[in-house]
Amino acid sequence: TPFSAQTYYAFTISNLPASSATDRFIIIFKQATMLPVTFVNVDAQWNNKNIAIGWKMQDELNIAGYTIERSADGLSFTTIAGNTVPENTGGNPAYQAEDIYPLGTTSYYRIKALETGGRIFYSDVVRLEMKPDVPLITIAPNPVTDKKLQIRFINQPPGKYRLKVMASNGQEILSTIINLGPGLDLHVVLAR
């Protein structure tokens, strides 16, 4: 019979020997919730120009889904991929996802697990250094905030680069030329 803080159960003691035995009743207190999800391993590796993120679970049950989060500083994370459907077999499954738009700088990754009951658990954070030979041009933030756009040129040859920023309706918001010299890599552009 399940008990709560207000459960009363009536019983009587008679002259029968089993009625007054010291081991007649045993009350077992047991936590009713599942143990937190256990991340066995989380890994991030370069895979050509993308980043492969993998993780392995232990005794996976009652998980609604996983999302992959990324950060440039290891503190502020944003979701980059989500809705990985768990196996929920009680086994030790492994999962894979890809960051197809890497930051081009040192990146930090973690996995967010959502239990079916609504609780959230996070994996350890893994750090991945920038791949030195990958040429990239990154633009942040997206969407633009405070009319400031940061453009980072990584492993790009010096020269003139034309930048056009278009609104979702196709309207040109900004057009400018950036002169990239040797050793320069970060430009801040103010939008109108």
C-alpha positions as CSV (number, residue, x, y, z in Angstrom):
1,T,0.0,0.0,0.0
2,P,1.5,3.4,-0.9
3,F,1.8,5.8,2.0
4,S,2.0,9.6,2.1
5,A,2.6,12.0,5.0
6,Q,-1.2,11.8,5.8
7,T,-1.8,8.0,5.3
8,Y,-3.3,6.2,8.2
9,Y,-3.5,2.4,8.4
10,A,-5.5,0.8,11.1
11,F,-4.4,-2.5,12.6
12,T,-5.1,-4.5,15.8
13,I,-3.0,-6.6,18.1
14,S,-4.6,-9.7,19.5
15,N,-3.4,-12.6,21.7
16,L,-2.1,-14.5,18.6
17,P,1.7,-14.7,18.6
18,A,2.1,-13.4,15.1
19,S,-0.1,-10.4,16.0
20,S,2.5,-8.9,18.3
21,A,5.7,-10.1,16.6
22,T,8.4,-7.4,16.4
23,D,8.9,-8.0,12.6
24,R,5.2,-8.0,11.8
25,F,5.5,-4.7,9.8
26,I,8.3,-3.4,7.7
27,I,8.3,0.1,6.3
28,I,10.6,0.8,3.4
29,F,11.4,4.3,2.3
30,K,12.5,4.5,-1.2
31,Q,13.0,7.4,-3.6
32,A,10.3,7.4,-6.1
33,T,12.1,9.2,-8.9
34,M,14.7,7.8,-11.3
35,L,18.4,8.5,-10.8
36,P,19.7,11.5,-12.9
37,V,20.8,10.7,-16.4
38,T,24.5,9.7,-16.6
39,F,26.7,11.0,-19.4
40,V,29.6,8.5,-19.8
41,N,31.4,10.5,-22.5
42,V,31.1,13.7,-24.5
43,D,33.5,14.5,-27.4
44,A,33.9,17.1,-30.1
45,Q,36.2,16.6,-33.1
46,W,36.9,18.3,-36.4
47,N,35.3,16.4,-39.3
48,N,36.5,18.3,-42.4
49,K,34.9,21.7,-42.1
50,N,32.3,20.6,-39.6
51,I,32.5,19.5,-36.0
52,A,31.3,16.1,-34.9
53,I,29.8,16.0,-31.4
54,G,29.3,12.6,-29.9
55,W,28.1,11.4,-26.5
56,K,27.4,8.2,-24.7
57,M,24.8,7.5,-22.0
58,Q,24.5,5.0,-19.2
59,D,21.3,3.3,-18.2
60,E,19.2,5.7,-20.3
61,L,15.5,5.8,-19.3
62,N,12.8,8.5,-19.3
63,I,14.6,11.0,-21.6
64,A,12.4,13.2,-23.8
65,G,15.3,14.4,-25.9
66,Y,18.8,15.9,-26.2
67,T,20.0,19.2,-27.5
68,I,23.5,20.3,-28.3
69,E,24.7,23.7,-27.0
70,R,27.7,25.7,-28.1
71,S,29.6,28.7,-26.6
72,A,32.4,30.9,-27.6
73,D,33.4,31.6,-24.0
74,G,32.4,28.5,-22.1
75,L,29.8,30.5,-20.1
76,S,26.9,31.6,-22.4
77,F,25.5,28.7,-24.4
78,T,23.0,28.6,-27.3
79,T,21.3,25.6,-28.9
80,I,22.7,24.6,-32.3
81,A,21.0,21.3,-32.8
82,G,18.2,19.6,-31.0
83,N,15.5,17.0,-30.8
84,T,17.8,14.0,-30.8
85,V,15.3,11.2,-30.0
86,P,16.6,8.9,-27.3
87,E,16.4,5.1,-27.3
88,N,15.1,4.9,-23.7
89,T,15.9,1.1,-23.5
90,G,17.8,1.3,-20.2
91,G,21.0,0.6,-22.2
92,N,24.1,2.5,-23.0
93,P,23.4,4.2,-26.4
94,A,25.8,6.5,-28.2
95,Y,24.7,9.6,-30.2
96,Q,26.2,11.8,-32.9
97,A,25.4,15.3,-34.2
98,E,27.3,17.9,-36.3
99,D,27.9,21.6,-36.0
100,I,27.8,22.5,-39.6
101,Y,28.5,26.2,-38.9
102,P,31.4,26.2,-36.5
103,L,32.5,29.4,-34.9
104,G,36.0,29.3,-36.3
105,T,37.4,30.1,-32.9
106,T,37.8,28.0,-29.8
107,S,34.4,26.5,-29.1
108,Y,32.8,24.9,-26.1
109,Y,30.1,22.2,-26.3
110,R,27.7,20.5,-23.9
111,I,24.7,18.3,-24.2
112,K,21.4,19.1,-22.5
113,A,19.1,16.2,-21.6
114,L,15.5,16.7,-20.9
115,E,13.7,14.1,-18.8
116,T,10.1,13.2,-19.5
117,G,9.3,14.7,-16.0
118,G,10.7,18.0,-17.1
119,R,14.0,18.0,-15.2
120,I,17.1,19.1,-17.2
121,F,20.6,17.7,-16.9
122,Y,23.8,18.9,-18.6
123,S,26.9,17.0,-19.6
124,D,30.4,18.2,-18.9
125,V,31.6,21.0,-21.1
126,V,34.2,20.0,-23.8
127,R,36.5,22.5,-25.4
128,L,37.6,22.3,-29.1
129,E,40.4,24.5,-30.4
130,M,40.1,26.2,-33.8
131,K,41.4,24.2,-36.7
132,P,44.3,26.2,-37.9
133,D,44.1,25.6,-41.6
134,V,40.4,26.0,-42.2
135,P,39.5,29.3,-44.0
136,L,36.4,30.8,-42.6
137,I,34.5,34.1,-42.5
138,T,32.2,34.3,-39.5
139,I,29.5,36.9,-38.8
140,A,28.1,37.4,-35.3
141,P,25.7,38.0,-33.8
142,N,22.9,36.6,-35.9
143,P,20.5,38.2,-35.7
144,V,22.3,41.6,-35.4
145,T,21.8,43.4,-32.1
146,D,22.6,47.1,-31.3
147,K,23.3,47.6,-35.1
148,K,26.8,46.1,-34.6
149,L,28.0,43.3,-36.8
150,Q,31.3,41.5,-36.1
151,I,33.0,39.9,-39.1
152,R,36.0,37.6,-38.4
153,F,38.3,36.6,-41.3
154,I,40.2,33.4,-40.5
155,N,42.9,32.2,-42.8
156,Q,41.8,34.5,-45.6
157,P,44.2,36.1,-48.0
158,P,44.7,39.9,-47.7
159,G,42.7,42.0,-50.1
160,K,39.4,43.9,-50.6
161,Y,36.2,42.1,-49.6
162,R,32.7,43.5,-50.5
163,L,30.2,43.1,-47.7
164,K,26.4,43.3,-48.5
165,V,23.9,42.8,-45.8
166,M,20.4,42.0,-46.9
167,A,17.1,41.9,-45.0
168,S,14.9,38.8,-45.2
169,N,12.7,40.6,-47.8
170,G,15.8,41.2,-50.1
171,Q,16.3,44.8,-49.2
172,E,19.9,45.9,-49.0
173,I,20.7,47.2,-45.5
174,L,24.4,47.7,-45.9
175,S,27.1,47.7,-48.5
176,T,30.7,48.4,-47.8
177,I,34.3,47.4,-48.7
178,I,36.6,45.8,-46.1
179,N,40.3,46.1,-46.7
180,L,41.9,43.0,-45.1
181,G,45.6,43.3,-44.4
182,P,48.0,40.7,-43.2
183,G,47.3,39.8,-39.5
184,L,43.9,41.6,-39.5
185,D,41.0,39.3,-38.7
186,L,38.2,41.1,-36.9
187,H,36.1,44.0,-38.2
188,V,33.1,45.6,-36.5
189,V,30.6,47.2,-38.9
190,L,27.9,49.5,-37.8
191,A,24.6,49.0,-39.6
192,R,22.3,51.9,-40.3
